[in-house]
């Protein structure tokens, strides 16, 4: 085994721990934001918020799974949302477990699961919301960008 292979293994284990830690932080953030009513759930709802008050958006989560990977319209929406986030210095991550995200954000008034393909964590401009989980995720995104991973994928902790 070469030194590069050993370093690569250490780096892989370190990266796995980092992603798991980010997943736990994302879960904490979503639960806290839901309690504060600082979540916007749904692609179209998120686009409206971004258009009306982009300064209120603190974090963006894009979610998909195998069922939706070939949905061209959804991928176009994701591309536009990512571009908006990059232009406005909003951290954005991907999650591959849309069902788990839907469980975290809850159901709508009719009891149907919400469209969890896009979730925004918002914060009023007049009184910015601070949360340790948001700080952890911001650091995670910054570290990911430093290695050219512009939209990192996070794995949520298992229940």
C-alpha positions as CSV (number, residue, x, y, z in Angstrom):
1,X,0.0,0.0,0.0
2,X,1.4,3.4,-0.9
3,X,1.3,6.5,1.1
4,X,-1.3,8.0,-1.2
5,X,-3.6,5.1,-0.7
6,X,-3.3,5.3,3.0
7,X,-3.9,9.0,2.9
8,X,-6.9,8.4,0.6
9,X,-8.4,6.0,3.1
10,X,-8.0,8.4,6.0
11,X,-9.5,11.2,3.9
12,X,-12.5,9.0,2.9
13,X,-13.2,8.1,6.6
14,X,-12.8,11.8,7.5
15,X,-15.1,12.8,4.7
16,X,-17.8,10.2,5.8
17,X,-17.7,11.6,9.3
18,X,-17.9,15.1,8.0
19,X,-21.0,14.3,5.9
20,X,-22.7,12.5,8.8
21,X,-22.0,15.4,11.1
22,X,-23.5,17.7,8.4
23,X,-26.5,15.4,8.1
24,X,-27.2,15.7,11.9
25,X,-26.8,19.4,11.7
26,X,-29.2,19.6,8.8
27,X,-31.8,17.6,10.7
28,X,-31.4,19.9,13.8
29,X,-31.6,23.0,11.6
30,X,-34.8,21.8,9.8
31,X,-36.5,20.9,13.1
32,X,-35.5,24.3,14.7
33,X,-36.6,26.3,11.6
34,X,-39.9,24.5,11.5
35,X,-40.6,25.4,15.1
36,X,-39.8,29.0,14.3
37,X,-41.9,28.9,11.1
38,X,-38.7,29.7,9.1
39,X,-39.2,27.0,6.4
40,X,-40.4,27.4,2.9
41,X,-41.2,24.0,1.4
42,X,-41.7,23.3,-2.3
43,X,-40.0,24.3,-5.6
44,X,-42.6,26.9,-6.6
45,X,-43.0,28.3,-3.1
46,X,-39.3,28.6,-2.8
47,X,-39.0,30.4,-6.1
48,X,-41.6,32.9,-5.0
49,X,-39.7,33.7,-1.8
50,X,-36.4,34.0,-3.7
51,X,-38.0,36.4,-6.1
52,X,-39.8,38.6,-3.5
53,X,-37.2,38.6,-0.6
54,X,-33.9,37.0,-1.5
55,X,-32.2,38.5,1.5
56,X,-34.4,36.4,3.8
57,X,-33.0,33.1,2.5
58,X,-30.4,31.7,4.8
59,X,-30.0,28.1,3.4
60,X,-31.3,25.9,0.6
61,X,-31.8,22.2,0.5
62,X,-32.5,20.4,-2.8
63,X,-33.7,16.8,-2.6
64,X,-34.3,14.1,-5.1
65,X,-34.2,10.3,-5.3
66,X,-33.9,7.7,-8.0
67,X,-37.6,8.2,-9.0
68,X,-37.0,11.8,-9.8
69,X,-33.5,11.8,-11.3
70,X,-34.9,11.7,-14.9
71,X,-37.4,14.5,-14.3
72,X,-36.0,17.1,-16.7
73,X,-38.3,19.9,-15.4
74,X,-37.2,19.3,-11.8
75,X,-33.5,19.3,-12.9
76,X,-34.0,22.6,-14.7
77,X,-35.6,24.1,-11.6
78,X,-32.7,22.8,-9.5
79,X,-30.2,24.4,-12.0
80,X,-32.0,27.8,-11.7
81,X,-32.3,27.6,-7.9
82,X,-28.6,26.7,-7.6
83,X,-27.6,29.6,-9.9
84,X,-29.7,32.0,-7.8
85,X,-28.2,30.7,-4.6
86,X,-24.6,31.1,-6.0
87,X,-25.4,34.6,-7.2
88,X,-26.8,35.6,-3.7
89,X,-24.2,33.8,-1.6
90,X,-26.7,31.3,-0.2
91,X,-25.4,27.9,0.8
92,X,-27.0,25.0,-1.0
93,X,-26.8,21.2,-0.4
94,X,-28.4,18.1,-1.9
95,X,-30.0,15.3,-0.1
96,X,-30.8,12.0,-1.7
97,X,-33.6,10.9,0.8
98,X,-36.7,12.9,-0.1
99,X,-39.0,10.7,2.0
100,X,-36.9,11.4,5.1
101,X,-37.0,15.2,4.4
102,X,-40.7,15.1,3.9
103,X,-41.1,13.4,7.3
104,X,-39.0,16.2,8.8
105,X,-40.9,19.1,7.3
106,X,-44.3,17.5,7.9
107,X,-47.5,17.4,6.0
108,X,-49.7,20.2,4.5
109,X,-53.2,21.1,5.7
110,X,-54.8,18.2,3.9
111,X,-52.4,15.7,5.5
112,X,-50.5,15.1,2.3
113,X,-46.7,15.1,2.5
114,X,-45.2,18.4,1.3
115,X,-43.2,18.7,-1.8
116,X,-39.8,18.5,-0.2
117,X,-37.8,18.8,-3.5
118,X,-36.7,22.3,-2.4
119,X,-36.6,23.6,1.2
120,X,-35.5,27.1,2.2
121,X,-34.5,28.1,5.6
122,X,-35.5,31.8,5.9
123,X,-34.6,34.4,8.4
124,X,-36.3,37.8,8.7
125,X,-34.0,40.6,7.6
126,X,-34.9,42.8,10.5
127,X,-34.1,40.2,13.1
128,X,-31.6,37.6,11.7
129,X,-32.0,34.2,13.2
130,X,-28.8,32.5,14.5
131,X,-28.6,28.8,15.0
132,X,-25.5,26.6,15.7
133,X,-26.6,24.0,13.2
134,X,-26.8,26.7,10.5
135,X,-23.2,27.8,11.4
136,X,-22.0,24.1,11.1
137,X,-23.7,23.7,7.7
138,X,-22.2,27.0,6.5
139,X,-18.7,25.8,7.5
140,X,-19.4,22.4,5.8
141,X,-20.4,24.2,2.6
142,X,-17.4,26.4,2.7
143,X,-15.0,23.4,3.2
144,X,-16.8,21.6,0.3
145,X,-16.3,24.6,-2.0
146,X,-12.6,24.7,-1.1
147,X,-12.3,21.2,-2.8
148,X,-14.5,22.2,-5.7
149,X,-17.6,20.5,-4.5
150,X,-20.1,23.3,-5.1
151,X,-23.3,21.5,-4.2
152,X,-22.3,18.9,-1.6
153,X,-24.5,15.9,-0.9
154,X,-25.5,15.3,2.7
155,X,-26.8,12.1,4.2
156,X,-29.4,12.4,6.9
157,X,-28.9,10.3,10.0
158,X,-30.9,7.0,10.1
159,X,-33.8,6.7,12.4
